[in-house]
Amino acid sequence: MSYSLYQHQSISDNTLDLPTGKVVCIGRNYLDHIRELDNEVPEQALLFMKPATALVSLDEPLLLPAGLGECHNELEVALLINSPIQRGDDINITEMIWGVGLGLDLTLRDLQSKLKNKGQPWERAKAFDYSCPISRFIPINEFHDLNQLEFSLIINNITRQQGSTAKMMRSIESLLSEITDCFTLLPGDIVLTGTPAGVGVLNSGDKLALTLANRYKFGCEII
């Protein structure tokens, strides 16, 4: 199966005039997820990246990698960057973020565990092609407070993940500031803000329903 070329889309089905950039991911930003995997609480935000080739629209059926062990869901609130953000910038969310959506940080858990045990980077388990299915984006002005967003993942009519950005260990503003202490965010980049508890195995035939802010609904099927 080949996917169509990914482009950022709005909730109104318009193609956005923003390039397809990198995906910056935040690990261990929800305490319940840290506990479920028995990980250490990080002193700084745990940052890793996925390349643009990881992006695929959630409007398309998902195909999991074959022969690489368990692939897990990690549902996250996604921020689409609208203007450059550099070290030392004052964070103005309404100017710097175009909109908000949902993303899946697909993770090859068996492979990640092996890499972690060897002290090696996670890219082989996190950054493979199409490892970041992403929804259409809702304009920033549709949200009152990005630090109070509820979101959920239902698989085969059973709730798998349910979270709120109010329970993040770091706020949206502090995440953007900490990221840009290390590297610049550019228009078209996406920031995934971390996943709550409830990660688990995905299987062919699973039907996924994702909800953001109790209003916006997305869905896809694994083939």
N, C-alpha and C positions, 0 to 999 in steps of 0.2 A: 504493500500500500504506500502511495506517495501522498503527502499533504500539499494543499495549496500554499503558496507563499504567504507567510504571516504578515499582517499589517494591523496596527492598532485600530480598533473599531469602537464607535460610541454606542450607547444603549439604543440610540435611534437608527442604528445600522449604517451610519456614515463612516467612511474611511477617514481617519484623522491625519492631518498634515504634520505628522511627527515621524521621525525616522525610527526604525527598529534598532534599539540599543541593547546594552547589557542588562542583566537582571541581577540586582544586589539582594542577597537573602540574609535574613537575620535568624541565627540559630539560638535556641534556648531562651526565648523571650516570654515564655509562659511557664510558670512554676509547676503547674500540673503536668505539663509535657516533660519537663526535666525529671520529675519524679517517676513518671511511668516508664522512662527508659533508664532510670537509675544513673543519670548523668550528674556531673558537678555543676553548681551554679557559677556562671562565668562572672569575673569581676568587670570585664568590658563586654560590650556587645560582640557576639560571635558572628563574624562576617565571612561569607563566601559568595561566589558568583556563578551564574550560569550564562553562557554565551547567547547571542541572538538566535542561534540555531536550535536552542532549547524550546523556543516559543512555538506554540501551536494554539489555534483557536479552540475554545471549549464548544464551539458550535459543530465541530467535527467529531466523528467517532474516534476513540482513543485506542491505540495499539501499544500493548506493553512489550518491553524487550523480552526476547525468548532466551531461555537457557542461562539466565543470570541470577536465578534465585528470586526470593520474594520482592515484589515491588509494593511499596506502601504509599498510602495517601497521606499528605500533609496539607491541609486546607489553610490558606492564609489570605488576609486582606492585602490587596495589591494597590500600590500608588503609582500613577503614571506621571513622570516628571515633565514639567512644562517649560521650565527655564533653567539655565545653569545654576548649580549650587556649589560654592567653593568653600574652602576652609575659612572660617571667620565670618561668613555671611550671617546676617540676622535672618532667622527662619520666618518667612511669611508664607504660610501654607496656601492661602488663596491665590497667590501669584506664582508659586513654585510648583504646585501640583495641578495638572489638568483635571484629573478625575480619579475615581476609586473603582476598583473591581475586585474580583476574587481570582486567586490562582492556586494551582496544585503544585506543590514542590514534590514531584514524584521521586521516590528514594529507593534505590536497590539496597534493602536493609542488610541482607547477608553480606553483600560486598562492602557496604559501609562499615559493618562491624569488623571485618577482616582488616580494612584499611586503618581504622581507629586503633586496633590492637597492635599494629605495626608502627603507629605514630605517623602515618602517611596522610597526605591530603585526600579530600573526599570527592574530587571531581569525577572520578570514574563512576561513582555511585549517585551523583547528583546532577551532573552537567551534560549527560548524554542527550542526543538528538531527541526533541519532543518531550523533554522531561519537565516542561513548564506549560501545561495547558492553562490558558488565561481567558477570562470572560471579556465581554464588552465593558467599556468604562462609562461610569456615570459622572457627569460634570460635578466639580467640587462644590459648586453653589447649591447643589441638591442636599448637602449634608450640613447639619448644624454644628456637630462636634465629632471630628474623626477619632477622638479618644473615647467615644461612647457608642461604638458600632457593634451590633450583634451580628453573628454569622453562623452558618451551620452547613453540615454535609450529611445528607441522607443517602444511604446505599441500599438499594432493593427494599425501600420503604422502612428501613431501620436507621435511626439516628446514629451516626458514627462519630461526628465531631460537632461540638457546640461551644462557641466562644464569644468573647466580647473584648474589644480593644481596651476597655477599662481595666482588664486584668493583665495587660502587658506589663512586664517589668520595667520597660522604658517607653515613654510617650513617643508619639509621632515626631514631635519637634526634637526631642533628644536623640532619636534614632538618626534623623537627617543630619543633625549636627555631628554626631559621632562618626557616621559614615564619611562625611566630607572633611573630617579631620584627616582621613586617610587618602581619599581620592575624590575627584570632582564628579558630580552627577550632571548629566547632560540631558537636553530635551529628547524624549523618547525612551529614556531609561525607565526601568520598573524597579520598585522596591517592594519585596515581599517581607511582611512585618513579623513573621513568626507564626508558629502553629500551636494550638492548644492540645490537650490530651485527646486521645481517640485515634491515633494512627494505627493502621492495620493493613492487612494483605488485600490487594486488589486482584480480581480474577476476571477472565474473559466472560462476557455476558452480564457483568454488573451494570446496573443502571444508577447513575449518580444525579442527585438533585441538590443544587447549591443555592443558598439564600443569603442575601446581604440586607441588613437593616430592616428585616421583616417585610420588605417591599419588592426587592429585585430578585428574580428567580432565574436560574440558569440550569441547564441539564445536558447530560451526554451519556453515551453508552460505551463500554469497553468491548472491543470486538476481538 
